[in-house]
């Protein structure tokens, strides 16, 4: 027996089996779940000498195998398969993610649908929603969920909104823990293996909504199907050149570029020692990050000019264009907690940092705790149950 067939026959029908997590090409966690079902004998049509006959089928076993993303449980593939007795060949049929969604909705609708009469039913999916529950069921649901229904009416919340909000709330909790729990952060850094800056880059790649909505009133996002980190060279993107931790584009009729240099939340914002009495200079790491992103922007403007075309990994043009006239740039670094002492905030020290960043034309400097607070407001603004009160 092959190992797959062996597993198929040894699985217990009263158990669900899930694989260890593994990463897809974007870094998101995937799992594969299996469930075997021992079918009862049945009947099927068969053709014998040009005649259609009804035959009894033997009891048999088949397996449902689903691959899905761990964070939002969306399906990648769902396969129904079995091993036949003839040469132990495998027979299978697979559903894609959209097909599986349609199948599950169809099966759920059959369970819930209320037939108004004994006649035939031929109805669109949109109108079908009105028949899914009996009138008395609707009244009971409305009575038990008045606040939720009012929130839905005010905000027109969809199922997708609820899933997205739940995912963002979970990620916000991880963000807070990375900032506040030193042991957890160190554990994640060791597990990721690319240092504290690499960990933050990975987290923000998984959550482009944080950078997209938090850096500016303009909606910035990563290039489609690309990692945040990109290389500046030639007249397109890719190949050797200056690296930028995050290359973003605005979401508008004309797309503009934004460059982001990522440090980490433990990076010092000012030097520990005073430059002169009551004067603290920017830390070496912060100054270096500012110089780095300024150099990257300068290289982009020199090589790209006023615009750059987007190409795929094979060098083929996607038809998209990013305009680089006066591009915005950001450094995400440190925490304002650095200025808090045993007896309160060191106002002179904080003032030195504020004057430095407020008088810096480019890049804009944002601390990780400021980024977190903006992300928290994004989640609160989209939560119908959040009144905005602390």
C-alpha positions as a Markdown table, in Angstrom:
| # | Residue | x | y | z |
|---|---|---|---|---|
| 1 | Unk | 0.0 | 0.0 | 0.0 |
| 2 | Unk | 1.1 | 3.6 | -0.6 |
| 3 | Unk | 1.4 | 5.7 | 2.5 |
| 4 | Unk | -1.6 | 7.8 | 1.4 |
| 5 | Unk | -3.7 | 4.7 | 0.9 |
| 6 | Unk | -2.6 | 3.3 | 4.2 |
| 7 | Unk | -3.7 | 6.5 | 6.0 |
| 8 | Unk | -7.0 | 6.4 | 4.1 |
| 9 | Unk | -7.8 | 2.8 | 5.4 |
| 10 | Unk | -6.5 | 3.3 | 8.9 |
| 11 | Unk | -8.3 | 6.6 | 9.7 |
| 12 | Unk | -11.3 | 6.3 | 12.1 |
| 13 | Unk | -14.6 | 7.6 | 10.8 |
| 14 | Unk | -15.5 | 9.2 | 14.1 |
| 15 | Unk | -12.4 | 11.4 | 14.0 |
| 16 | Unk | -11.3 | 14.5 | 12.1 |
| 17 | Unk | -7.6 | 14.8 | 11.3 |
| 18 | Unk | -5.7 | 18.0 | 10.7 |
| 19 | Unk | -2.1 | 18.4 | 9.5 |
| 20 | Unk | 0.5 | 20.6 | 11.1 |
| 21 | Unk | 0.5 | 24.2 | 9.8 |
| 22 | Unk | 2.7 | 25.1 | 6.9 |
| 23 | Unk | 3.1 | 28.3 | 5.0 |
| 24 | Unk | 2.0 | 29.3 | 1.5 |
| 25 | Unk | 3.9 | 31.5 | -0.8 |
| 26 | Unk | 2.7 | 34.7 | 1.0 |
| 27 | Unk | 3.7 | 33.4 | 4.4 |
| 28 | Unk | 0.1 | 32.7 | 5.6 |
| 29 | Unk | -0.5 | 29.4 | 7.5 |
| 30 | Unk | -2.2 | 26.5 | 5.7 |
| 31 | Unk | -3.6 | 23.3 | 7.1 |
| 32 | Unk | -5.1 | 20.2 | 5.5 |
| 33 | Unk | -8.0 | 18.4 | 7.3 |
| 34 | Unk | -9.3 | 14.9 | 6.5 |
| 35 | Unk | -12.5 | 13.1 | 7.3 |
| 36 | Unk | -13.3 | 9.5 | 6.2 |
| 37 | Unk | -16.9 | 8.3 | 5.7 |
| 38 | Unk | -18.0 | 4.7 | 5.6 |
| 39 | Unk | -20.9 | 4.7 | 3.1 |
| 40 | Unk | -23.8 | 2.3 | 3.2 |
| 41 | Unk | -24.8 | 0.1 | 0.3 |
| 42 | Unk | -26.8 | 1.8 | -2.4 |
| 43 | Unk | -27.9 | 1.7 | -6.0 |
| 44 | Unk | -26.5 | 3.0 | -9.3 |
| 45 | Unk | -27.3 | 2.8 | -13.0 |
| 46 | Unk | -25.0 | 0.8 | -15.2 |
| 47 | Unk | -25.0 | 0.0 | -19.0 |
| 48 | Unk | -25.0 | -3.7 | -19.9 |
| 49 | Unk | -25.1 | -4.6 | -23.6 |
| 50 | Unk | -26.7 | -1.3 | -24.5 |
| 51 | Unk | -29.3 | -1.7 | -21.8 |
| 52 | Unk | -29.5 | 0.5 | -18.7 |
| 53 | Unk | -29.9 | -1.6 | -15.6 |
| 54 | Unk | -30.0 | -0.7 | -11.9 |
| 55 | Unk | -27.4 | -2.5 | -9.7 |
| 56 | Unk | -26.8 | -2.6 | -6.0 |
| 57 | Unk | -23.5 | -1.1 | -4.9 |
| 58 | Unk | -21.4 | -2.4 | -2.0 |
| 59 | Unk | -20.6 | -0.4 | 1.1 |
| 60 | Unk | -17.4 | 1.6 | 0.7 |
| 61 | Unk | -15.2 | 4.3 | 2.2 |
| 62 | Unk | -14.4 | 7.7 | 0.8 |
| 63 | Unk | -12.5 | 10.7 | 2.2 |
| 64 | Unk | -13.1 | 14.4 | 2.3 |
| 65 | Unk | -9.9 | 16.4 | 2.3 |
| 66 | Unk | -9.9 | 20.2 | 2.7 |
| 67 | Unk | -6.9 | 22.6 | 2.5 |
| 68 | Unk | -7.6 | 26.0 | 4.1 |
| 69 | Unk | -6.0 | 29.1 | 5.5 |
| 70 | Unk | -5.7 | 29.0 | 9.3 |
| 71 | Unk | -6.4 | 32.7 | 10.0 |
| 72 | Unk | -9.8 | 33.2 | 8.3 |
| 73 | Unk | -10.6 | 29.5 | 7.4 |
| 74 | Unk | -11.1 | 30.2 | 3.7 |
| 75 | Unk | -10.8 | 27.1 | 1.5 |
| 76 | Unk | -8.1 | 26.6 | -1.1 |
| 77 | Unk | -9.3 | 23.2 | -2.3 |
| 78 | Unk | -11.8 | 20.5 | -1.1 |
| 79 | Unk | -11.3 | 17.0 | -2.6 |
| 80 | Unk | -13.6 | 13.9 | -2.4 |
| 81 | Unk | -11.6 | 10.8 | -3.0 |
| 82 | Unk | -11.5 | 7.0 | -2.6 |
| 83 | Unk | -9.3 | 4.0 | -3.5 |
| 84 | Unk | -10.9 | 1.5 | -5.7 |
| 85 | Unk | -10.4 | -2.3 | -5.4 |
| 86 | Unk | -9.2 | -2.5 | -9.0 |
| 87 | Unk | -5.4 | -2.1 | -8.7 |
| 88 | Unk | -5.9 | 0.3 | -5.7 |
| 89 | Unk | -6.4 | 3.2 | -8.1 |
| 90 | Unk | -7.4 | 6.5 | -6.6 |
| 91 | Unk | -10.5 | 8.3 | -7.8 |
| 92 | Unk | -11.1 | 11.9 | -6.8 |
| 93 | Unk | -13.0 | 15.1 | -7.6 |
| 94 | Unk | -11.9 | 18.5 | -6.4 |
| 95 | Unk | -13.7 | 21.8 | -5.7 |
| 96 | Unk | -12.1 | 25.2 | -6.0 |
| 97 | Unk | -12.6 | 27.9 | -3.3 |
| 98 | Unk | -15.5 | 29.6 | -5.1 |
| 99 | Unk | -17.2 | 26.3 | -5.9 |
| 100 | Unk | -16.9 | 25.1 | -2.3 |
| 101 | Unk | -18.4 | 28.4 | -1.0 |
| 102 | Unk | -21.3 | 28.0 | -3.5 |
| 103 | Unk | -21.8 | 24.3 | -2.5 |
| 104 | Unk | -21.9 | 25.1 | 1.3 |
| 105 | Unk | -24.4 | 27.9 | 0.8 |
| 106 | Unk | -26.6 | 25.7 | -1.4 |
| 107 | Unk | -26.6 | 22.9 | 1.3 |
| 108 | Unk | -27.3 | 25.4 | 4.1 |
| 109 | Unk | -30.1 | 27.1 | 2.2 |
| 110 | Unk | -31.8 | 23.7 | 1.7 |
| 111 | Unk | -31.7 | 23.2 | 5.4 |
| 112 | Unk | -33.2 | 26.6 | 6.2 |
| 113 | Unk | -35.5 | 27.4 | 3.3 |
| 114 | Unk | -39.2 | 28.0 | 4.0 |
| 115 | Unk | -41.5 | 26.8 | 1.2 |
| 116 | Unk | -44.5 | 29.2 | 1.0 |
| 117 | Unk | -46.7 | 26.5 | -0.8 |
| 118 | Unk | -46.6 | 23.1 | -2.6 |
| 119 | Unk | -45.7 | 24.6 | -6.0 |
| 120 | Unk | -42.4 | 24.6 | -7.9 |
| 121 | Unk | -39.7 | 27.0 | -6.7 |
| 122 | Unk | -37.5 | 28.8 | -9.3 |
| 123 | Unk | -35.9 | 31.9 | -7.7 |
| 124 | Unk | -32.7 | 34.0 | -7.8 |
| 125 | Unk | -30.2 | 33.8 | -5.0 |
| 126 | Unk | -31.0 | 37.4 | -4.0 |
| 127 | Unk | -34.7 | 36.7 | -3.6 |
| 128 | Unk | -34.0 | 33.4 | -1.9 |
| 129 | Unk | -32.8 | 35.2 | 1.2 |
| 130 | Unk | -36.4 | 36.3 | 1.9 |
| 131 | Unk | -37.6 | 32.6 | 2.0 |
| 132 | Unk | -34.8 | 31.2 | 4.3 |
| 133 | Unk | -36.8 | 31.6 | 7.5 |
| 134 | Unk | -40.4 | 31.4 | 8.5 |
| 135 | Unk | -42.1 | 34.7 | 9.6 |
| 136 | Unk | -42.3 | 33.6 | 13.2 |
| 137 | Unk | -38.6 | 32.7 | 13.1 |
| 138 | Unk | -37.7 | 36.1 | 11.8 |
| 139 | Unk | -39.8 | 37.8 | 14.5 |
| 140 | Unk | -38.0 | 35.8 | 17.2 |
| 141 | Unk | -34.6 | 36.5 | 15.8 |
| 142 | Unk | -35.4 | 40.2 | 15.6 |
| 143 | Unk | -36.6 | 40.3 | 19.2 |
| 144 | Unk | -33.5 | 38.6 | 20.5 |
| 145 | Unk | -31.0 | 40.7 | 18.5 |
| 146 | Unk | -32.4 | 44.2 | 18.5 |
| 147 | Unk | -29.0 | 45.9 | 19.1 |
| 148 | Unk | -27.3 | 43.9 | 16.4 |
| 149 | Unk | -30.0 | 44.5 | 13.9 |
| 150 | Unk | -29.9 | 48.3 | 14.6 |
| 151 | Unk | -26.1 | 48.3 | 14.1 |
| 152 | Unk | -26.5 | 46.5 | 10.8 |
| 153 | Unk | -29.1 | 48.9 | 9.7 |
| 154 | Unk | -26.8 | 51.9 | 10.6 |
| 155 | Unk | -23.7 | 50.5 | 9.1 |
| 156 | Unk | -24.9 | 48.0 | 6.4 |
| 157 | Unk | -22.5 | 45.4 | 7.8 |
| 158 | Unk | -22.0 | 42.3 | 5.6 |
| 159 | Unk | -20.7 | 38.8 | 6.5 |
| 160 | Unk | -17.4 | 39.7 | 4.9 |
| 161 | Unk | -17.2 | 42.8 | 7.1 |
| 162 | Unk | -17.8 | 40.7 | 10.2 |
| 163 | Unk | -15.0 | 38.2 | 9.2 |
| 164 | Unk | -12.6 | 41.1 | 8.4 |
| 165 | Unk | -13.4 | 42.8 | 11.7 |
| 166 | Unk | -12.8 | 39.6 | 13.7 |
| 167 | Unk | -9.5 | 39.0 | 11.9 |
| 168 | Unk | -8.3 | 42.6 | 12.5 |
| 169 | Unk | -9.3 | 42.5 | 16.1 |
| 170 | Unk | -7.3 | 39.4 | 16.6 |
| 171 | Unk | -4.3 | 40.9 | 14.8 |
| 172 | Unk | -4.6 | 44.1 | 16.9 |
| 173 | Unk | -4.3 | 41.9 | 20.0 |
| 174 | Unk | -1.1 | 40.4 | 18.5 |
| 175 | Unk | 0.2 | 43.9 | 17.8 |
| 176 | Unk | -0.4 | 45.0 | 21.4 |
| 177 | Unk | 1.3 | 41.9 | 22.7 |
| 178 | Unk | 4.4 | 42.3 | 20.5 |
| 179 | Unk | 4.7 | 45.9 | 21.9 |
| 180 | Unk | 4.0 | 45.1 | 25.6 |
| 181 | Unk | 5.2 | 41.5 | 26.2 |
| 182 | Unk | 9.0 | 41.4 | 25.9 |
| 183 | Unk | 9.2 | 37.6 | 26.4 |
| 184 | Unk | 6.6 | 37.0 | 23.7 |
| 185 | Unk | 8.4 | 39.3 | 21.3 |
| 186 | Unk | 11.7 | 37.6 | 21.8 |
| 187 | Unk | 10.1 | 34.2 | 21.3 |
| 188 | Unk | 8.6 | 35.4 | 18.0 |
| 189 | Unk | 11.9 | 36.8 | 16.9 |
| 190 | Unk | 13.7 | 33.5 | 17.6 |
| 191 | Unk | 11.0 | 31.6 | 15.8 |
| 192 | Unk | 11.0 | 33.8 | 12.8 |
| 193 | Unk | 14.8 | 33.9 | 12.6 |
| 194 | Unk | 15.2 | 37.3 | 10.8 |
| 195 | Unk | 15.7 | 39.7 | 13.7 |
| 196 | Unk | 13.2 | 42.2 | 15.2 |
| 197 | Unk | 12.9 | 44.3 | 12.1 |
| 198 | Unk | 12.2 | 41.2 | 10.0 |
| 199 | Unk | 9.5 | 40.2 | 12.5 |
| 200 | Unk | 7.7 | 43.5 | 12.2 |
| 201 | Unk | 8.0 | 43.4 | 8.4 |
| 202 | Unk | 6.4 | 40.0 | 8.3 |
| 203 | Unk | 3.6 | 41.1 | 10.7 |
| 204 | Unk | 2.8 | 44.2 | 8.6 |
| 205 | Unk | 2.9 | 42.1 | 5.4 |
| 206 | Unk | 0.2 | 40.0 | 6.9 |
| 207 | Unk | -1.7 | 43.1 | 7.8 |
| 208 | Unk | -1.4 | 45.6 | 5.0 |
| 209 | Unk | -4.5 | 47.4 | 6.4 |
| 210 | Unk | -2.4 | 48.8 | 9.2 |
| 211 | Unk | 0.0 | 50.6 | 6.9 |
| 212 | Unk | -2.6 | 51.3 | 4.3 |
| 213 | Unk | -5.0 | 53.2 | 6.6 |
| 214 | Unk | -2.6 | 54.4 | 9.4 |
| 215 | Unk | 0.2 | 56.3 | 7.7 |
| 216 | Unk | -2.0 | 58.9 | 6.0 |
| 217 | Unk | -5.5 | 59.9 | 5.1 |
| 218 | Unk | -4.7 | 58.5 | 1.7 |
| 219 | Unk | -5.2 | 54.8 | 1.4 |
| 220 | Unk | -1.8 | 53.2 | 0.8 |
| 221 | Unk | -1.3 | 49.5 | 0.1 |
| 222 | Unk | 1.4 | 47.1 | -1.2 |
| 223 | Unk | 1.8 | 46.3 | -4.8 |
| 224 | Unk | -0.6 | 43.6 | -5.9 |
| 225 | Unk | 0.6 | 40.1 | -5.0 |
| 226 | Unk | 4.0 | 41.4 | -3.8 |
| 227 | Unk | 5.9 | 41.5 | -0.6 |
| 228 | Unk | 6.3 | 44.9 | 1.1 |
| 229 | Unk | 10.1 | 44.8 | 0.6 |
| 230 | Unk | 11.1 | 45.8 | -2.9 |
| 231 | Unk | 14.2 | 46.8 | -4.9 |
| 232 | Unk | 14.7 | 50.0 | -6.8 |
| 233 | Unk | 16.4 | 49.7 | -10.1 |
| 234 | Unk | 16.3 | 50.6 | -13.8 |
| 235 | Unk | 12.9 | 51.6 | -15.1 |
| 236 | Unk | 10.9 | 48.8 | -13.4 |
| 237 | Unk | 10.9 | 46.9 | -10.1 |
| 238 | Unk | 13.0 | 43.8 | -9.4 |
| 239 | Unk | 16.7 | 42.8 | -9.7 |
| 240 | Unk | 19.7 | 44.3 | -7.8 |
| 241 | Unk | 19.5 | 47.8 | -6.4 |
| 242 | Unk | 18.6 | 49.7 | -3.2 |
| 243 | Unk | 16.1 | 47.9 | -1.0 |
| 244 | Unk | 13.2 | 49.6 | 0.7 |
| 245 | Unk | 11.5 | 47.8 | 3.6 |
| 246 | Unk | 8.0 | 48.7 | 2.2 |
| 247 | Unk | 7.2 | 50.2 | -1.2 |
| 248 | Unk | 3.5 | 51.3 | -1.1 |
| 249 | Unk | 1.2 | 52.8 | -3.7 |
| 250 | Unk | -1.8 | 55.0 | -3.2 |
| 251 | Unk | -5.3 | 53.7 | -4.1 |
| 252 | Unk | -6.7 | 56.3 | -6.4 |
| 253 | Unk | -7.2 | 57.1 | -10.1 |
| 254 | Unk | -3.5 | 57.9 | -10.3 |
| 255 | Unk | -1.3 | 55.7 | -8.1 |
| 256 | Unk | 1.6 | 57.5 | -6.3 |
| 257 | Unk | 4.5 | 55.9 | -4.5 |
| 258 | Unk | 5.4 | 55.9 | -0.8 |
| 259 | Unk | 8.6 | 54.5 | 0.8 |
| 260 | Unk | 8.8 | 53.0 | 4.3 |
| 261 | Unk | 11.9 | 52.2 | 6.3 |
| 262 | Unk | 11.1 | 49.8 | 9.2 |
| 263 | Unk | 13.1 | 49.6 | 12.4 |
| 264 | Unk | 11.6 | 48.1 | 15.6 |
| 265 | Unk | 9.9 | 49.3 | 18.7 |
| 266 | Unk | 13.0 | 48.9 | 20.9 |
| 267 | Unk | 15.0 | 51.2 | 18.7 |
| 268 | Unk | 16.1 | 54.3 | 20.6 |
| 269 | Unk | 14.7 | 57.6 | 19.3 |
| 270 | Unk | 17.3 | 59.9 | 20.8 |
| 271 | Unk | 20.9 | 59.3 | 22.0 |
| 272 | Unk | 21.2 | 58.3 | 25.7 |
| 273 | Unk | 23.7 | 61.1 | 26.4 |
| 274 | Unk | 23.0 | 64.8 | 26.0 |
| 275 | Unk | 24.8 | 66.5 | 23.1 |
| 276 | Unk | 24.8 | 69.7 | 25.0 |
| 277 | Unk | 23.0 | 70.6 | 28.3 |
| 278 | Unk | 19.3 | 69.9 | 27.8 |
| 279 | Unk | 19.8 | 68.8 | 24.1 |
| 280 | Unk | 19.5 | 65.2 | 22.9 |
| 281 | Unk | 20.4 | 64.4 | 19.3 |
| 282 | Unk | 18.5 | 61.8 | 17.3 |
| 283 | Unk | 19.9 | 58.2 | 17.9 |
| 284 | Unk | 22.3 | 56.7 | 15.4 |
| 285 | Unk | 19.7 | 54.2 | 14.3 |
| 286 | Unk | 17.0 | 56.8 | 13.7 |
| 287 | Unk | 19.5 | 59.0 | 11.8 |
| 288 | Unk | 20.6 | 56.0 | 9.8 |
| 289 | Unk | 17.0 | 55.1 | 8.9 |
| 290 | Unk | 16.3 | 58.7 | 7.8 |
| 291 | Unk | 19.4 | 58.7 | 5.6 |
| 292 | Unk | 18.5 | 55.3 | 4.2 |
| 293 | Unk | 15.0 | 56.1 | 3.1 |
| 294 | Unk | 16.2 | 59.5 | 1.7 |
| 295 | Unk | 18.8 | 57.7 | -0.3 |
| 296 | Unk | 16.3 | 55.2 | -1.6 |
| 297 | Unk | 13.9 | 57.9 | -2.7 |
| 298 | Unk | 16.7 | 59.8 | -4.4 |
| 299 | Unk | 17.7 | 56.6 | -6.3 |
| 300 | Unk | 14.1 | 56.0 | -7.3 |
| 301 | Unk | 13.7 | 59.5 | -8.6 |
| 302 | Unk | 17.0 | 59.4 | -10.5 |
| 303 | Unk | 16.3 | 56.0 | -12.1 |
| 304 | Unk | 12.5 | 56.1 | -12.6 |
| 305 | Unk | 11.9 | 59.7 | -13.3 |
| 306 | Unk | 8.3 | 60.9 | -12.9 |
| 307 | Unk | 6.8 | 57.4 | -13.2 |
| 308 | Unk | 7.6 | 53.7 | -13.2 |
| 309 | Unk | 5.7 | 50.8 | -14.9 |
| 310 | Unk | 4.8 | 47.7 | -13.0 |
| 311 | Unk | 6.0 | 44.3 | -14.3 |
| 312 | Unk | 5.4 | 40.8 | -13.1 |
| 313 | Unk | 8.1 | 38.3 | -12.1 |
| 314 | Unk | 8.6 | 37.4 | -15.7 |
| 315 | Unk | 9.2 | 41.0 | -16.7 |
| 316 | Unk | 5.8 | 41.3 | -18.5 |
| 317 | Unk | 4.1 | 44.7 | -18.0 |
| 318 | Unk | 0.9 | 44.6 | -15.9 |
| 319 | Unk | -0.4 | 47.8 | -17.5 |
| 320 | Unk | -0.1 | 49.6 | -14.2 |
| 321 | Unk | 1.9 | 52.8 | -13.5 |
| 322 | Unk | 3.1 | 54.4 | -10.3 |
| 323 | Unk | 3.9 | 58.1 | -10.3 |
| 324 | Unk | 6.9 | 59.2 | -8.3 |
| 325 | Unk | 6.6 | 63.0 | -8.3 |
| 326 | Unk | 7.4 | 64.2 | -4.7 |
| 327 | Unk | 6.8 | 60.7 | -3.2 |
| 328 | Unk | 6.0 | 60.4 | 0.5 |
| 329 | Unk | 8.3 | 58.5 | 2.8 |
| 330 | Unk | 8.1 | 57.2 | 6.3 |
| 331 | Unk | 10.3 | 55.8 | 9.1 |
| 332 | Unk | 8.6 | 53.6 | 11.7 |
| 333 | Unk | 10.7 | 53.4 | 14.7 |
| 334 | Unk | 10.8 | 53.2 | 18.5 |
| 335 | Unk | 8.1 | 54.1 | 21.1 |
| 336 | Unk | 7.2 | 57.3 | 22.9 |
| 337 | Unk | 7.4 | 55.3 | 26.2 |
| 338 | Unk | 11.2 | 56.0 | 25.9 |
| 339 | Unk | 10.6 | 59.5 | 27.3 |
| 340 | Unk | 8.7 | 58.3 | 30.4 |
| 341 | Unk | 10.8 | 58.2 | 33.6 |
| 342 | Unk | 10.2 | 57.2 | 37.1 |
| 343 | Unk | 8.7 | 60.6 | 37.9 |
| 344 | Unk | 6.9 | 61.3 | 34.7 |
| 345 | Unk | 7.8 | 62.4 | 31.1 |
| 346 | Unk | 11.2 | 64.0 | 30.4 |
| 347 | Unk | 9.8 | 67.0 | 28.5 |
| 348 | Unk | 13.1 | 68.3 | 27.4 |
| 349 | Unk | 14.1 | 65.0 | 25.9 |
| 350 | Unk | 10.7 | 64.5 | 24.3 |
| 351 | Unk | 10.8 | 68.1 | 23.0 |
| 352 | Unk | 14.1 | 67.4 | 21.2 |
| 353 | Unk | 12.6 | 64.4 | 19.4 |
| 354 | Unk | 9.4 | 66.3 | 18.5 |
| 355 | Unk | 11.3 | 69.3 | 17.1 |
| 356 | Unk | 13.5 | 67.0 | 15.0 |
| 357 | Unk | 10.7 | 65.1 | 13.4 |
| 358 | Unk | 8.4 | 68.1 | 13.0 |
| 359 | Unk | 11.0 | 70.1 | 11.2 |
| 360 | Unk | 12.0 | 67.2 | 8.9 |
| 361 | Unk | 10.4 | 67.5 | 5.5 |
| 362 | Unk | 11.0 | 63.9 | 4.5 |
| 363 | Unk | 10.6 | 61.3 | 5.8 |
| 364 | Unk | 7.8 | 61.4 | 8.3 |
| 365 | Unk | 8.7 | 59.6 | 11.5 |
| 366 | Unk | 6.0 | 57.5 | 13.3 |
| 367 | Unk | 6.5 | 55.5 | 16.4 |
| 368 | Unk | 5.2 | 51.9 | 16.8 |
| 369 | Unk | 2.9 | 52.9 | 19.6 |
| 370 | Unk | 1.4 | 55.7 | 17.4 |
| 371 | Unk | 0.9 | 53.1 | 14.6 |
| 372 | Unk | -0.8 | 50.8 | 17.1 |
| 373 | Unk | -3.2 | 53.5 | 18.3 |
| 374 | Unk | -4.2 | 54.4 | 14.7 |
| 375 | Unk | -4.8 | 50.7 | 14.0 |
| 376 | Unk | -6.9 | 50.5 | 17.2 |
| 377 | Unk | -9.0 | 53.4 | 16.0 |
| 378 | Unk | -9.5 | 51.7 | 12.6 |
| 379 | Unk | -10.9 | 48.6 | 14.3 |
| 380 | Unk | -13.1 | 50.6 | 16.7 |
| 381 | Unk | -14.5 | 52.7 | 13.8 |
| 382 | Unk | -15.6 | 49.6 | 12.0 |
| 383 | Unk | -17.0 | 47.8 | 15.1 |
| 384 | Unk | -20.8 | 48.5 | 15.5 |
| 385 | Unk | -20.7 | 47.4 | 19.1 |
| 386 | Unk | -18.0 | 49.9 | 20.0 |
| 387 | Unk | -19.5 | 53.1 | 21.2 |
| 388 | Unk | -16.1 | 54.9 | 21.1 |
| 389 | Unk | -16.1 | 55.3 | 24.9 |
| 390 | Unk | -13.0 | 54.1 | 26.7 |
